[in-house]
Amino acid sequence: MLKPPNPLRKEFFKHIGLIGSLGFSVIISIILSLIVFKYLDNLFHANNNLLIVGIVFGVFLGMMSAHRQLRRYYKKTDDFDNEK
C-alpha cells in the first residue's frame, strides 16, 4: 500500500532551504565586503580602520539581503495561502 505524502515533511525542507539561503547570502555579503575593504585598507594604509568599516558594511548588506529574501518568501506564501 502506498503512503500518502506527508505535508509536514515538504514544509520542513522548504524552511531548511530558506534558512540555508539566508545564511549563505549573509556570509557571502560579509566575505565579499571584507575582501574589498581589506584591499582598500592596504591601498590607503588605513591601519585596519577600513576593515572594521567593511565588517559593519557587510553585516548591513547581509541583513538587507536576508530581509528582501524573507519579504519575497512571505509574499509568495501569502499569495499561495490566499488562493486556497
C-alpha positions as CSV (number, residue, x, y, z in Angstrom):
1,M,0.0,0.0,0.0
2,L,1.3,3.5,-0.8
3,K,1.6,6.0,1.9
4,P,0.1,9.5,1.3
5,P,2.7,12.2,1.1
6,N,3.5,14.0,4.4
7,P,2.8,17.7,4.0
8,L,4.9,18.5,7.1
9,R,8.0,16.9,5.6
10,K,7.6,19.2,2.5
11,E,7.3,22.3,4.7
12,F,10.3,21.2,6.8
13,F,12.6,21.0,3.7
14,K,11.2,24.3,2.4
15,H,12.1,26.0,5.6
16,I,15.5,24.4,5.8
17,G,16.2,25.7,2.3
18,L,15.1,29.2,3.3
19,I,17.4,29.1,6.3
20,G,20.3,27.9,4.2
21,S,19.7,30.6,1.6
22,L,19.5,33.3,4.2
23,G,22.8,32.2,5.9
24,F,24.6,31.9,2.6
25,S,23.6,35.4,1.5
26,V,24.7,36.9,4.8
27,I,28.0,35.1,4.8
28,I,28.8,35.9,1.2
29,S,28.0,39.6,1.8
30,I,30.3,39.8,4.7
31,I,33.2,37.9,3.0
32,L,33.0,40.0,-0.2
33,S,32.9,43.2,1.7
34,L,35.9,42.1,3.8
35,I,37.9,41.3,0.7
36,V,37.1,44.7,-0.9
37,F,37.7,46.7,2.3
38,K,40.9,44.8,3.1
39,Y,42.2,45.7,-0.4
40,L,41.2,49.4,0.1
41,D,42.8,49.3,3.6
42,N,46.1,48.1,2.1
43,L,45.8,50.6,-0.7
44,F,45.4,53.6,1.5
45,H,47.4,52.3,4.5
46,A,44.5,52.9,6.9
47,N,45.7,50.7,9.8
48,N,42.7,48.3,9.6
49,N,40.2,51.1,10.1
50,L,38.6,50.3,6.7
51,L,38.5,46.6,7.6
52,I,36.2,47.4,10.6
53,V,34.0,49.6,8.3
54,G,33.9,46.6,5.9
55,I,32.7,44.2,8.6
56,V,29.9,46.6,9.6
57,F,29.0,47.3,5.9
58,G,29.0,43.5,5.1
59,V,26.7,42.8,8.0
60,F,24.4,45.6,7.0
61,L,24.3,44.3,3.4
62,G,23.7,40.8,4.5
63,M,20.8,41.8,6.7
64,M,19.3,43.8,3.8
65,S,19.6,40.8,1.5
66,A,18.0,38.5,4.1
67,H,15.2,40.9,4.6
68,R,14.5,41.1,0.9
69,Q,14.5,37.3,0.7
70,L,12.1,36.9,3.6
71,R,9.7,39.5,2.1
72,R,9.7,37.7,-1.2
73,Y,9.2,34.3,0.6
74,Y,6.3,35.5,2.7
75,K,4.7,37.4,-0.2
76,K,4.8,34.2,-2.2
77,T,3.4,32.1,0.6
78,D,0.7,34.6,1.4
79,D,-0.4,34.6,-2.3
80,F,-0.4,30.8,-2.2
81,D,-2.5,30.7,1.0
82,N,-5.0,33.2,-0.3
83,E,-5.7,31.0,-3.4
84,K,-6.9,28.2,-1.2
